Amino acid sequence: MSDLDIREWRLRRAKGAIEQYMRGLKRRASDISWVIGVLKGNFGVSKEEALSIIDAIKEDKTIILTPKRLRRLEELRRRVEQEEWGS
């Protein structure tokens, strides 16, 4: 697998975790600490990438953003901004 493939996989994984958190369908995925752990984990993304993905989701008209989902997405953005991120 090339570095580009790995980067793309990491970004897709991060987006999927954010969307799962936003929807809150699964018990574990509804926990903000879980999604932060996925984003920051060994196969996670940079803080800038995480914020960029959150912004892209918010602007994506194909995703139905109910008030609850939008609130969860904004809460996640604030939390990511506050988090200390590793290298």
Backbone torsions as a table, in degrees:
resi	resn	phi	psi	omega
1	MET	NA	135.5	-179.7
2	SER	-81.8	165.5	178.0
3	ASP	-60.4	-35.3	178.7
4	LEU	-65.0	-42.2	177.8
5	ASP	-61.9	-42.1	-179.3
6	ILE	-65.7	-43.6	179.1
7	ARG	-61.4	-46.1	179.7
8	GLU	-61.3	-41.5	177.9
9	TRP	-61.6	-44.3	-180.0
10	ARG	-62.4	-42.7	-180.0
11	LEU	-65.5	-41.6	178.0
12	ARG	-65.8	-40.1	178.2
13	ARG	-62.5	-43.9	179.0
14	ALA	-62.8	-44.6	179.7
15	LYS	-62.0	-42.7	179.0
16	GLY	-62.1	-41.2	179.1
17	ALA	-65.2	-41.0	178.9
18	ILE	-64.0	-44.1	179.6
19	GLU	-65.1	-38.8	176.8
20	GLN	-62.3	-44.5	178.8
21	TYR	-62.2	-45.4	-178.1
22	MET	-59.2	-39.9	-179.6
23	ARG	-79.4	-29.8	177.5
24	GLY	63.0	32.4	-174.7
25	LEU	-78.2	-33.5	-178.6
26	LYS	-107.7	147.7	-176.4
27	ARG	-54.2	-53.7	-177.9
28	ARG	-65.4	-42.0	-176.7
29	ALA	-69.2	-15.6	179.7
30	SER	-84.7	-2.6	-179.0
31	ASP	-92.6	123.0	-178.2
32	ILE	-62.0	-32.3	178.3
33	SER	-64.7	-34.7	178.4
34	TRP	-63.3	-50.1	-177.1
35	VAL	-66.6	-36.9	176.0
36	ILE	-61.6	-42.2	177.7
37	GLY	-61.3	-40.8	177.4
38	VAL	-64.2	-45.3	-177.6
39	LEU	-65.3	-37.3	-176.2
40	LYS	-93.8	-9.7	-173.0
41	GLY	-63.5	-179.3	-178.7
42	ASN	-54.2	-34.0	179.5
43	PHE	-109.0	27.9	-177.4
44	GLY	-85.0	-162.9	-176.4
45	VAL	-125.1	168.8	176.3
46	SER	-73.3	163.6	177.9
47	LYS	-59.4	-42.5	-180.0
48	GLU	-63.7	-40.3	177.8
49	GLU	-65.0	-41.9	179.5
50	ALA	-61.2	-45.8	179.5
51	LEU	-64.6	-37.6	178.4
52	SER	-64.8	-41.5	178.5
53	ILE	-64.4	-43.5	178.6
54	ILE	-59.4	-45.6	179.4
55	ASP	-63.2	-40.9	179.4
56	ALA	-64.5	-40.2	177.7
57	ILE	-63.1	-43.8	-178.7
58	LYS	-61.7	-34.2	-178.3
59	GLU	-87.7	-11.0	-176.4
60	ASP	-76.1	112.2	-177.4
61	LYS	-72.9	-11.8	179.4
62	THR	-82.1	-14.4	178.3
63	ILE	-95.8	124.3	-179.7
64	ILE	-76.4	111.3	-179.6
65	LEU	-98.2	95.7	174.3
66	THR	-74.1	163.8	178.0
67	PRO	-55.4	-38.6	179.5
68	LYS	-65.6	-45.2	-179.7
69	ARG	-65.4	-41.6	178.6
70	LEU	-63.3	-41.6	177.6
71	ARG	-61.2	-44.2	179.7
72	ARG	-65.4	-38.9	179.0
73	LEU	-65.9	-42.2	178.7
74	GLU	-67.5	-38.7	176.1
75	GLU	-61.4	-42.4	178.5
76	LEU	-63.9	-42.2	179.7
77	ARG	-60.2	-45.6	178.3
78	ARG	-60.2	-42.7	-179.2
79	ARG	-65.0	-42.3	178.2
80	VAL	-62.1	-43.4	179.3
81	GLU	-59.6	-35.2	-177.5
82	GLN	-81.8	-23.9	-174.9
83	GLU	-68.5	144.0	168.2
84	GLU	-81.1	129.7	-178.2
85	TRP	-111.1	138.9	176.0
86	GLY	-68.3	-168.3	-176.8
87	SER	-59.1	NA	NA
